[in-house]
Each structure stands twice: as structure tokens, then as C-alpha cells.
Amino acid sequence: MKVQIDPARCQGHGRCYDLSPDLFTEDDEGYGQVVGDGVVPPGGERAARVAVSNCPEKAIVLVEEA
């Protein structure tokens, strides 16, 4: 599983990096960024889903890998 942020939708609310700091960080302007390559580590699925469900702009997407 991977997380991605659509930069066109992100408005910089910061909920992703406040709620899931292992998966997200902020850029110089306060917009969310994915940490590393976006791969969710084992046991991090819940944190990823919490970030997705709390993004008011629906800018975070989970990509299930086969």
C-alpha cells in the first residue's frame, strides 16, 4: 500500500502530518508531503486510513499494490 497527495487539492490544513507523522510531513509553505516513496510500512495501514479520512480536501489517496 502507498499513500499519495494530490498537490492540486491540498490546501495545507496539516491534518495528515499531525495525525500520521510517520507517513507525512510538511513543505516550506505548510502543505502536506508524503515521507519517502509513500510506501506504508507494516502496521501503518491504520494511520494511513486515518489521514485519508481526516483530509477535508480529499487530497490523500491510498494505492493498493498487487
C-alpha positions as protocol buffer text, in pm:
chain_id: "A"
residue {
  index: 1
  type: MET
  ca { x: 0 y: 0 z: 0 }
}
residue {
  index: 2
  type: LYS
  ca { x: 117 y: 351 z: -82 }
}
residue {
  index: 3
  type: VAL
  ca { x: -9 y: 698 z: 6 }
}
residue {
  index: 4
  type: GLN
  ca { x: -12 y: 987 z: -236 }
}
residue {
  index: 5
  type: ILE
  ca { x: -112 y: 1352 z: -203 }
}
residue {
  index: 6
  type: ASP
  ca { x: -271 y: 1541 z: -491 }
}
residue {
  index: 7
  type: PRO
  ca { x: -92 y: 1878 z: -466 }
}
residue {
  index: 8
  type: ALA
  ca { x: -366 y: 2049 z: -666 }
}
residue {
  index: 9
  type: ARG
  ca { x: -620 y: 1959 z: -396 }
}
residue {
  index: 10
  type: CYS
  ca { x: -408 y: 2004 z: -82 }
}
residue {
  index: 11
  type: GLN
  ca { x: -490 y: 2329 z: 98 }
}
residue {
  index: 12
  type: GLY
  ca { x: -235 y: 2292 z: 380 }
}
residue {
  index: 13
  type: HIS
  ca { x: -468 y: 2206 z: 669 }
}
residue {
  index: 14
  type: GLY
  ca { x: -192 y: 1986 z: 814 }
}
residue {
  index: 15
  type: ARG
  ca { x: -412 y: 1709 z: 947 }
}
residue {
  index: 16
  type: CYS
  ca { x: -215 y: 1442 z: 760 }
}
residue {
  index: 17
  type: TYR
  ca { x: 118 y: 1521 z: 922 }
}
residue {
  index: 18
  type: ASP
  ca { x: -39 y: 1598 z: 1260 }
}
residue {
  index: 19
  type: LEU
  ca { x: -222 y: 1264 z: 1269 }
}
residue {
  index: 20
  type: SER
  ca { x: 29 y: 1044 z: 1083 }
}
residue {
  index: 21
  type: PRO
  ca { x: 377 y: 1198 z: 1115 }
}
residue {
  index: 22
  type: ASP
  ca { x: 547 y: 873 z: 1012 }
}
residue {
  index: 23
  type: LEU
  ca { x: 380 y: 894 z: 671 }
}
residue {
  index: 24
  type: PHE
  ca { x: 354 y: 1267 z: 606 }
}
residue {
  index: 25
  type: THR
  ca { x: 550 y: 1586 z: 659 }
}
residue {
  index: 26
  type: GLU
  ca { x: 505 y: 1947 z: 555 }
}
residue {
  index: 27
  type: ASP
  ca { x: 682 y: 2151 z: 292 }
}
residue {
  index: 28
  type: ASP
  ca { x: 816 y: 2505 z: 344 }
}
residue {
  index: 29
  type: GLU
  ca { x: 468 y: 2651 z: 292 }
}
residue {
  index: 30
  type: GLY
  ca { x: 283 y: 2409 z: 523 }
}
residue {
  index: 31
  type: TYR
  ca { x: 140 y: 2181 z: 255 }
}
residue {
  index: 32
  type: GLY
  ca { x: 143 y: 1807 z: 314 }
}
residue {
  index: 33
  type: GLN
  ca { x: 408 y: 1587 z: 160 }
}
residue {
  index: 34
  type: VAL
  ca { x: 450 y: 1212 z: 160 }
}
residue {
  index: 35
  type: VAL
  ca { x: 753 y: 1086 z: 351 }
}
residue {
  index: 36
  type: GLY
  ca { x: 993 y: 893 z: 127 }
}
residue {
  index: 37
  type: ASP
  ca { x: 836 y: 697 z: -155 }
}
residue {
  index: 38
  type: GLY
  ca { x: 495 y: 674 z: 13 }
}
residue {
  index: 39
  type: VAL
  ca { x: 511 y: 304 z: 97 }
}
residue {
  index: 40
  type: VAL
  ca { x: 310 y: 237 z: 412 }
}
residue {
  index: 41
  type: PRO
  ca { x: 518 y: 21 z: 646 }
}
residue {
  index: 42
  type: PRO
  ca { x: 371 y: -292 z: 806 }
}
residue {
  index: 43
  type: GLY
  ca { x: 138 y: -183 z: 1084 }
}
residue {
  index: 44
  type: GLY
  ca { x: 94 y: 165 z: 936 }
}
residue {
  index: 45
  type: GLU
  ca { x: -226 y: 93 z: 747 }
}
residue {
  index: 46
  type: ARG
  ca { x: -449 y: 235 z: 1018 }
}
residue {
  index: 47
  type: ALA
  ca { x: -250 y: 561 z: 1032 }
}
residue {
  index: 48
  type: ALA
  ca { x: -278 y: 592 z: 654 }
}
residue {
  index: 49
  type: ARG
  ca { x: -655 y: 541 z: 664 }
}
residue {
  index: 50
  type: VAL
  ca { x: -691 y: 795 z: 948 }
}
residue {
  index: 51
  type: ALA
  ca { x: -507 y: 1055 z: 739 }
}
residue {
  index: 52
  type: VAL
  ca { x: -723 y: 982 z: 434 }
}
residue {
  index: 53
  type: SER
  ca { x: -1047 y: 1009 z: 629 }
}
residue {
  index: 54
  type: ASN
  ca { x: -943 y: 1334 z: 800 }
}
residue {
  index: 55
  type: CYS
  ca { x: -829 y: 1526 z: 493 }
}
residue {
  index: 56
  type: PRO
  ca { x: -1100 y: 1787 z: 434 }
}
residue {
  index: 57
  type: GLU
  ca { x: -996 y: 1831 z: 71 }
}
residue {
  index: 58
  type: LYS
  ca { x: -980 y: 1454 z: -1 }
}
residue {
  index: 59
  type: ALA
  ca { x: -629 y: 1512 z: -136 }
}
residue {
  index: 60
  type: ILE
  ca { x: -482 y: 1187 z: 2 }
}
residue {
  index: 61
  type: VAL
  ca { x: -517 y: 866 z: -194 }
}
residue {
  index: 62
  type: LEU
  ca { x: -433 y: 509 z: -92 }
}
residue {
  index: 63
  type: VAL
  ca { x: -296 y: 293 z: -369 }
}
residue {
  index: 64
  type: GLU
  ca { x: -327 y: -79 z: -310 }
}
residue {
  index: 65
  type: GLU
  ca { x: -37 y: -263 z: -465 }
}
residue {
  index: 66
  type: ALA
  ca { x: -83 y: -608 z: -612 }
}
